[in-house]
Amino acid sequence: MKLSPYTLTKLADIVCGNLPGWPYRRGTDLVDFFNQYGFRDVYESGFPSRATFAKDKLTELSGKPAMTDMLCAVADPRHWFDMNTVEGTPTHDECVAKLNELLAFDNVQLVRERNGYRIRSLDGTVIEAESIPGDLPEPSAESIDAQIRKCRAKLEVGDFDGAITNARALIEHLLLAIEHDLATEPPPPFDGDLGRLFNRVRALLNLDPARKDISDALRQVITGLASIIQGLATMRNKMSDSHGTSYKPARHHAKLAVNCAMTLADFLFETKAYQQARGFIATGKPADTNNGNKETQ
């Protein structure tokens, strides 16, 4: 398993215990820890900084089978058994969830298995949203990217209600990003009604099912998108961690919510790019509702 240099740098701080919630390791502890994976180091005079030592060892392990075992050992809950923590310190589960957000960039995740963890590849676990544009304003890009990473991370560690919450948040962020880009006047403040927000956005994208020039087949699809939006909002209310859950979701429930959100994100951004490329709509200008047949998307 090959990890990126950025991930290795952050992982070094985690192994050292330099980040809140993670068990602290002294220089001698780090030597003992890494010697389990084939090294023969000795703690002595001239020892480098803990973070430098850890980064060097992680770099040597990257791409080798031992990296998998090492990551599982880092997350081993037994390291937290006798830790003295103060209020507000991240818990073991919160630490592992944060680590998984980092590992998601390298398409791997730690998955709870009995009393420990195993490594799972993210390839094929969740569909990709390929059409998210690279020129989004930085706040929108960061918020959308964060929700996608959290969806993946929570799905893989078994936080299914959390994954549903982030799937709903992903839809909210992408709809707000599109509305901000296309609205000719300042839009009303978001009141939490995802369906109402979607109705405004689909009108901006020339996807209003009330239009006469839209075929019945496309009208059914657009109506179905509204049902997906409503379904995600309902799942979030009844099955997520944002409210008291009335029904405990399983993995397939959470995966359905995440994949629906990814599909919707892909469709809406691709529709936006398609219609702008053909002059049907323009950024920050009124949509030209009489310029050709727009039902292709």
C-alpha positions as CSV (number, residue, x, y, z in Angstrom):
1,M,0.0,0.0,0.0
2,K,1.6,3.2,-1.2
3,L,0.7,6.4,0.6
4,S,1.3,9.9,-0.6
5,P,4.0,12.1,1.0
6,Y,1.4,14.4,2.5
7,T,-0.4,11.5,4.1
8,L,2.9,10.1,5.5
9,T,3.7,13.5,7.1
10,K,0.3,13.7,8.8
11,L,0.5,10.0,9.7
12,A,3.9,10.7,11.4
13,D,2.2,13.1,13.8
14,I,-0.5,10.5,14.5
15,V,2.0,7.8,15.3
16,C,3.9,10.1,17.5
17,G,0.8,11.2,19.3
18,N,1.3,14.8,18.5
19,L,-2.4,15.3,17.6
20,P,-5.2,15.5,20.2
21,G,-6.7,12.2,21.2
22,W,-3.8,10.0,19.9
23,P,-1.6,8.1,22.4
24,Y,1.7,9.8,23.0
25,R,4.9,7.9,22.1
26,R,8.4,8.8,23.3
27,G,11.4,8.3,21.2
28,T,12.0,4.8,22.8
29,D,8.4,3.9,22.3
30,L,8.7,4.8,18.6
31,V,11.8,2.7,18.2
32,D,10.0,-0.3,19.8
33,F,6.9,0.3,17.7
34,F,8.6,0.4,14.3
35,N,11.0,-2.4,15.1
36,Q,8.0,-4.7,15.0
37,Y,8.0,-4.1,11.2
38,G,11.5,-5.2,10.4
39,F,13.7,-2.3,11.6
40,R,16.6,-2.7,13.9
41,D,17.0,0.8,15.4
42,V,18.4,1.7,18.8
43,Y,17.5,4.8,20.7
44,E,20.7,6.6,21.5
45,S,22.5,10.0,21.4
46,G,21.8,12.0,18.3
47,F,18.3,10.5,17.8
48,P,16.3,12.8,15.4
49,S,13.1,14.5,16.3
50,R,10.2,12.1,16.9
51,A,8.3,13.3,13.9
52,T,11.3,13.1,11.6
53,F,12.1,9.6,12.8
54,A,8.5,8.5,12.3
55,K,8.2,10.1,8.8
56,D,11.4,8.3,7.7
57,K,10.2,4.9,8.9
58,L,6.8,5.4,7.4
59,T,8.4,6.4,4.0
60,E,10.4,3.2,4.1
61,L,7.3,1.1,4.9
62,S,5.1,2.8,2.2
63,G,4.4,0.3,-0.6
64,K,5.3,-2.7,1.6
65,P,2.9,-5.2,3.1
66,A,4.0,-4.2,6.6
67,M,2.3,-0.8,6.1
68,T,-1.1,-2.5,6.4
69,D,-0.2,-4.2,9.7
70,M,1.3,-0.9,11.0
71,L,-1.9,1.1,10.3
72,C,-4.1,-1.5,12.0
73,A,-1.7,-1.3,15.0
74,V,-1.9,2.5,15.1
75,A,-5.7,2.2,15.5
76,D,-5.7,-0.6,17.9
77,P,-8.2,0.4,20.7
78,R,-6.0,-1.1,23.4
79,H,-3.7,1.9,23.1
80,W,-6.5,4.0,24.5
81,F,-7.2,1.6,27.4
82,D,-5.4,3.5,30.2
83,M,-5.2,7.0,28.7
84,N,-6.1,9.9,30.9
85,T,-8.2,12.3,28.8
86,V,-9.8,15.6,29.6
87,E,-13.3,16.7,28.5
88,G,-13.4,17.6,24.8
89,T,-10.5,15.3,23.8
90,P,-11.4,13.2,20.7
91,T,-12.4,9.7,21.5
92,H,-10.8,6.6,19.9
93,D,-13.6,6.3,17.4
94,E,-13.3,10.0,16.5
95,C,-9.5,9.7,16.0
96,V,-9.9,6.7,13.7
97,A,-12.7,8.5,11.7
98,K,-10.4,11.5,11.2
99,L,-7.5,9.2,10.1
100,N,-9.9,7.6,7.6
101,E,-10.7,11.0,6.2
102,L,-6.9,11.3,5.5
103,L,-6.5,7.8,4.1
104,A,-9.5,8.4,1.8
105,F,-7.2,10.5,-0.4
106,D,-5.2,7.3,-1.0
107,N,-8.3,5.2,-1.6
108,V,-7.9,3.0,1.5
109,Q,-9.8,2.9,4.8
110,L,-9.6,1.2,8.2
111,V,-12.6,-1.0,8.8
112,R,-13.6,-2.3,12.3
113,E,-13.4,-6.1,12.5
114,R,-14.1,-7.8,15.8
115,N,-11.7,-6.2,18.3
116,G,-9.4,-4.7,15.8
117,Y,-9.2,-3.3,12.2
118,R,-8.4,-4.3,8.7
119,I,-7.6,-2.3,5.6
120,R,-10.1,-2.0,2.8
121,S,-9.7,-0.5,-0.6
122,L,-12.2,2.3,-1.5
123,D,-12.0,1.5,-5.2
124,G,-15.5,0.5,-6.2
125,T,-17.0,1.0,-2.8
126,V,-18.8,4.3,-3.7
127,I,-19.4,5.6,-7.2
128,E,-17.5,8.6,-8.3
129,A,-18.9,12.1,-9.0
130,E,-16.8,12.7,-12.1
131,S,-18.3,16.0,-13.3
132,I,-17.7,18.2,-10.3
133,P,-15.9,21.2,-11.9
134,G,-12.4,22.1,-10.9
135,D,-13.1,25.8,-11.0
136,L,-15.6,26.1,-8.2
137,P,-15.0,28.9,-5.7
138,E,-12.7,27.7,-3.0
139,P,-15.3,27.6,-0.2
140,S,-17.7,25.6,-2.3
141,A,-15.0,23.2,-3.6
142,E,-13.7,22.6,0.0
143,S,-17.2,22.0,1.4
144,I,-18.2,19.6,-1.3
145,D,-14.9,17.8,-1.2
146,A,-15.1,17.5,2.6
147,Q,-18.6,16.0,2.5
148,I,-17.5,13.4,-0.1
149,R,-14.5,12.4,2.0
150,K,-16.6,12.1,5.1
151,C,-19.2,10.0,3.3
152,R,-16.5,7.5,2.3
153,A,-14.8,7.6,5.6
154,K,-17.9,7.0,7.7
155,L,-19.3,4.4,5.4
156,E,-16.1,2.3,5.7
157,V,-15.8,2.5,9.5
158,G,-19.5,1.5,10.0
159,D,-20.8,4.9,10.9
160,F,-23.8,4.5,8.7
161,D,-26.0,7.1,10.2
162,G,-23.1,9.6,10.0
163,A,-22.7,8.7,6.3
164,I,-26.4,9.5,5.6
165,T,-26.0,12.9,7.4
166,N,-23.0,13.7,5.1
167,A,-24.8,12.5,2.0
168,R,-27.6,15.0,2.7
169,A,-25.0,17.7,3.5
170,L,-23.3,17.0,0.1
171,I,-26.6,17.7,-1.7
172,E,-27.1,20.9,0.2
173,H,-23.6,22.2,-0.6
174,L,-23.7,21.4,-4.3
175,L,-27.2,22.9,-4.7
176,L,-26.1,26.1,-2.9
177,A,-22.9,26.2,-5.1
178,I,-24.9,26.0,-8.3
179,E,-27.5,28.5,-7.2
180,H,-24.8,31.0,-6.2
181,D,-23.2,30.7,-9.6
182,L,-26.4,30.9,-11.7
183,A,-28.8,33.2,-9.8
184,T,-29.2,36.6,-11.3
185,E,-30.3,38.1,-7.9
186,P,-29.1,37.2,-4.4
187,P,-31.0,34.0,-3.5
188,P,-33.1,33.8,-0.3
189,P,-31.3,32.5,2.7
190,F,-31.4,28.7,2.9
191,D,-34.1,27.7,5.4
192,G,-33.2,24.0,5.6
193,D,-35.8,22.9,3.1
194,L,-33.8,20.9,0.6
195,G,-36.8,20.3,-1.7
196,R,-37.4,24.0,-2.0
197,L,-33.7,24.7,-2.7
198,F,-33.7,21.9,-5.4
199,N,-36.8,23.4,-7.1
200,R,-35.0,26.7,-7.4
201,V,-31.9,25.1,-8.8
202,R,-33.6,22.9,-11.3
203,A,-35.4,26.0,-12.7
204,L,-32.0,27.7,-13.1
205,L,-30.8,24.6,-15.0
206,N,-33.9,24.5,-17.3
207,L,-35.1,21.3,-15.6
208,D,-38.5,22.4,-14.5
209,P,-40.8,19.5,-15.2
210,A,-43.6,22.0,-15.9
211,R,-41.9,23.1,-19.2
212,K,-43.9,22.2,-22.3
213,D,-40.8,21.3,-24.4
214,I,-39.6,18.5,-22.0
215,S,-40.5,15.0,-23.0
216,D,-42.5,12.8,-20.7
217,A,-39.5,10.5,-20.2
218,L,-37.3,13.3,-19.1
219,R,-40.1,14.8,-17.0
220,Q,-40.3,11.5,-15.1
221,V,-36.6,11.5,-14.5
222,I,-36.6,15.0,-13.2
223,T,-39.6,14.2,-10.9
224,G,-37.6,11.2,-9.7
225,L,-34.7,13.5,-8.7
226,A,-37.1,15.5,-6.5
227,S,-38.1,12.2,-4.9
228,I,-34.4,11.4,-4.2
229,I,-34.0,14.7,-2.6
230,Q,-37.0,14.2,-0.4
231,G,-35.9,10.7,0.4
232,L,-32.4,11.8,1.5
233,A,-34.0,14.4,3.7
234,T,-36.3,11.9,5.3
235,M,-33.5,9.3,5.8
236,R,-31.4,12.0,7.5
237,N,-34.2,12.8,9.9
238,K,-35.1,9.2,10.7
239,M,-31.9,7.2,10.2
240,S,-29.0,9.7,10.7
241,D,-27.0,11.0,13.7
242,S,-28.4,14.5,13.3
243,H,-31.5,13.5,15.3
244,G,-32.6,10.7,17.6
245,T,-32.8,7.8,15.2
246,S,-36.1,6.0,14.9
247,Y,-34.5,3.3,12.6
248,K,-31.0,2.0,12.7
249,P,-29.5,2.1,9.2
250,A,-27.5,-0.8,7.8
251,R,-24.6,-0.5,5.4
252,H,-26.7,-0.9,2.3
253,H,-29.0,1.9,3.4
254,A,-26.0,4.3,3.9
255,K,-24.4,3.2,0.7
256,L,-27.7,3.9,-1.2
257,A,-27.9,7.4,0.3
258,V,-24.2,8.2,-0.5
259,N,-24.4,6.8,-4.1
260,C,-27.7,8.7,-4.7
261,A,-26.0,11.9,-3.6
262,M,-23.0,11.2,-5.8
263,T,-25.2,10.5,-8.8
264,L,-27.2,13.6,-8.3
265,A,-24.0,15.7,-7.9
266,D,-22.7,14.3,-11.2
267,F,-25.9,14.8,-13.1
268,L,-26.5,18.4,-11.9
269,F,-22.9,19.6,-12.5
270,E,-22.8,17.9,-16.0
271,T,-26.2,19.4,-16.9
272,K,-24.8,22.9,-15.9
273,A,-21.7,22.4,-18.0
274,Y,-23.7,21.1,-20.9
275,Q,-26.2,24.0,-21.0
276,Q,-23.5,26.7,-20.5
277,A,-21.4,25.2,-23.3
278,R,-24.4,25.5,-25.7
279,G,-25.4,29.0,-24.5
280,F,-28.7,27.9,-22.9
281,I,-27.7,29.4,-19.6
282,A,-24.9,31.8,-18.6
283,T,-23.2,32.3,-15.3
284,G,-24.8,35.1,-13.4
285,K,-27.2,35.9,-16.3
286,P,-30.8,35.1,-17.0
287,A,-31.3,31.7,-18.7
288,D,-32.3,31.8,-22.3
289,T,-35.4,29.7,-22.2
290,N,-36.1,30.1,-26.0
291,N,-32.7,29.2,-27.3
292,G,-33.2,25.8,-28.9
293,N,-34.2,22.4,-27.4
294,K,-32.7,22.0,-23.9
295,E,-34.2,18.6,-23.0
296,T,-31.1,16.6,-24.1
297,Q,-29.9,16.7,-20.5
